[in-house]
Amino acid sequence: MSDHPNAARYRQVSAALSAGDVGGFADVIADDIVWWEIGSSEPVRGKDAVIEQMQFMSDYDVHVEIHDVVANDDHLIALVAVTATKGDETLEYRTAEVHHVDADGLVTERWAFSDDTQAIIDFFA
């Protein structure tokens, strides 16, 4: 059975982000996206603000390993393991990503839940 188009798109974007390609990521998020960051009580709002927020990733080597992606026309849920490295420090953590997707396949809202929120906050601070 093949992936739902939203799941396939998520796999492609994750691979692009792991390769440092933020541009491919920008192509799949809505202009008015609401992006909930792990450990933040307020979302980042709007495509430009999310892209600016993602620029910090260039300071890190981040590898995303997808465990599974389940999607339909409205939502996708991805279970991922992430390894992030900066200098001599490495953090490994797991997240569940939940995305609301519009009729054009663009992500309009994103939530993420992790196995160790404080470790993520500390590492990326």
Buried (B, 14 or more C-beta within 10 A) or exposed (E): EEBBEBBBBBBEBBEBBBEEEBEBBBEBBBEEBBBBBBBEEEBBEBBEEBBEEBEEBEEBBBBBEBEEBEBEEEBBBBBBBBBBBEEEEEBBBBBBBBBBBEEEBBBBBBBBEBEBBEBBBEBBE
